[in-house]
Amino acid sequence: MGIETGTALGLAGVAFTLASFAVRSMVPLRSLALAGNVLFIAYGIVESQLPSILLNCVLIPLNASRLLEIRKLTREIARATVGSPLAQWLLPHMRRRELRAGETLFSKGDAADRVIYLARGELALVEAGERVGAGELIGEIGLFSPEGRRTQTVRCAADAELYEMTAEMLFQLYFQNPKLGFHVMRLVAGRLLKDVQRAKPARAAA
């Protein structure tokens, strides 16, 4: 009887684990993975398989913490209004960095591989002749451009405190909660509209 029970638990664990690889949404993925971990622990107890018990005891808190992070992000995005800053959801997932005045953050034509939130200081958009102040998110347009290249050279006009997120991490967050994509699209559309409005006087002068 013990062998039959153990086999059933092991097969159920395999089924839940395989199912976690088949789903696309992150919440069901982590939930199925957790169920698989529990079943494999039960299998290990019944079959006296210590490695299975130890491995899944380690995986449970990892999967549980990821699931809690995803649920927290989901709640934050669900509560967000049109006027809510996108950066307040992204900041916990970003890496802090400091730059001195005069340093170049990136140059026009560089590969666009991250977005930047300016927490303190001031940045200069060289080609546009504009300044960016604290509280602004920059670099998102390059991530979605066909060429994947920077459209502006950005230098520090003053000592700056930045927070960076890689494109890979941003896309992971989008995959975890597609609602994030609508807010990013709104941000990109607003920035492009601003660029178009800025270009109108230049064309009229020409």
KAPE-V778996 format. One record per helix or strand of 2 or more residues. SS is the DSSP state (H for helix, E for strand). FROM is the first residue (numbers start at 1). LEN is the number of residues. If there is no record, write none. Layout:
<<SS;FROM;LEN> <SS;FROM;LEN>>
This chain:
<<H;2;21> <H;26;22> <H;50;30> <H;87;7> <E;95;5> <E;104;3> <E;114;7> <E;122;4> <E;130;4> <E;137;2> <H;140;5> <E;154;3> <E;160;7> <H;167;10> <H;179;27>>
